[in-house]
Amino acid sequence: MSHKYIIIVGCGRLGTILVNRLSRLGHSIVIIDKDTGAFEGLSSDFSGFTIGGDAAESSVLQNAKINKADMFYALTNNDNTNLMLAQIAKDIYKVPFVIARVNDPQRDIVYKNLNINTICPIIIAADELIKRTEG
Amino acid sequence: MHIIIAGEGRLPYFLAKSFLSKGYRVTVITSDPIEAEDMSRRTNATIITGDASRPETLRDADAYYCDLIIAVTTRDEDNLTISQQAKMEFGISKTLALVNDPENTEIFNLLGCKAFSTTEIISQMIEQSVQMDEIISVFPTEEGKILLTEFKLSDTSPVLNIPIKNLSRPDQSLLVSILRDENVIVPNGDTILQAGDKIIVLSIPENHANVVRMITGTSV
């Protein structure tokens, strides 16, 4: 896998694990979170940038150089935030690869209507549990 | 006409009151149950408690039979989702979203969502009313994309007594016309401005402050 410039919004448990692993794989990462305390979970060998700020404020995404990003992950725990950020990345800054996290599976239809690629951790966990149940 | 207003605080309440008095049917969606109870006691609007960005809440608010939805929550992302949802799922063609961050106005418009910014509206009003003496009026056109500003040149203006072509003019600005002693002058490069001239300058909002500085010598 070649070297990528990746912007990730939301440094919760999922964001933290992802950032640490992607950084280890050699990608350039910018991680954005409203709460700068969220960055404490990042590993000591994390070599990317952290930005404390509300990504829904357009200057924050510009500071992250979103126009240069290869990938954009909206992983906050708020579906509306993820929806808006994913649209901005995809439709305005033309980031080639955009994924938004779906927290509430019932909202999946909104993301589909807007043509946004999604990942829903709850559905993935449920699918996995069913697979193991059916064994 | 059926109008849905989504949001919290005083704004939805007063909007509802004003639309009801004009004879419209009004439904308010608020996430705050205490506010909902209070509003249902004080207005004839239908009040729904819930998250307006969820389709089932909009369905409860009778969104299939709605002509206009106004999203005025304090979070821009919620207002965007509410508008988009209303359009896509319920076929409401008229939506209006409040943007709290004025820079999101353009982003919302690019995403096909009509938006307004109270910050922008208020700051424009202030600019127009507390202007310095040299500015007579500002006319925004094309939804504020172009500004036509009328100035009266004072004798301290830095643009006097120099041919216009020698002035360093901000990009995307243009001196449109001069009114001198009741005569209208369409300027060319050799025209020289005089104190007392009334001039009309076309500019874009981004460089309006530069235009004002250039003509009056003071910053906005």
Interface residues (C-beta under 8 A of the other chain):
Chain A: A56 E57 S58 S59 N78 D79 N80 T81 L83 M84 L85 Q87 I88 D91 I92 Q106 R107 I109 V110 N113 L114
Chain B: S53 R54 P55 R75 D76 E77 D78 L80 T81 Q84 Q85 M88 E89 D101 E103 N104 I107 L110 L111
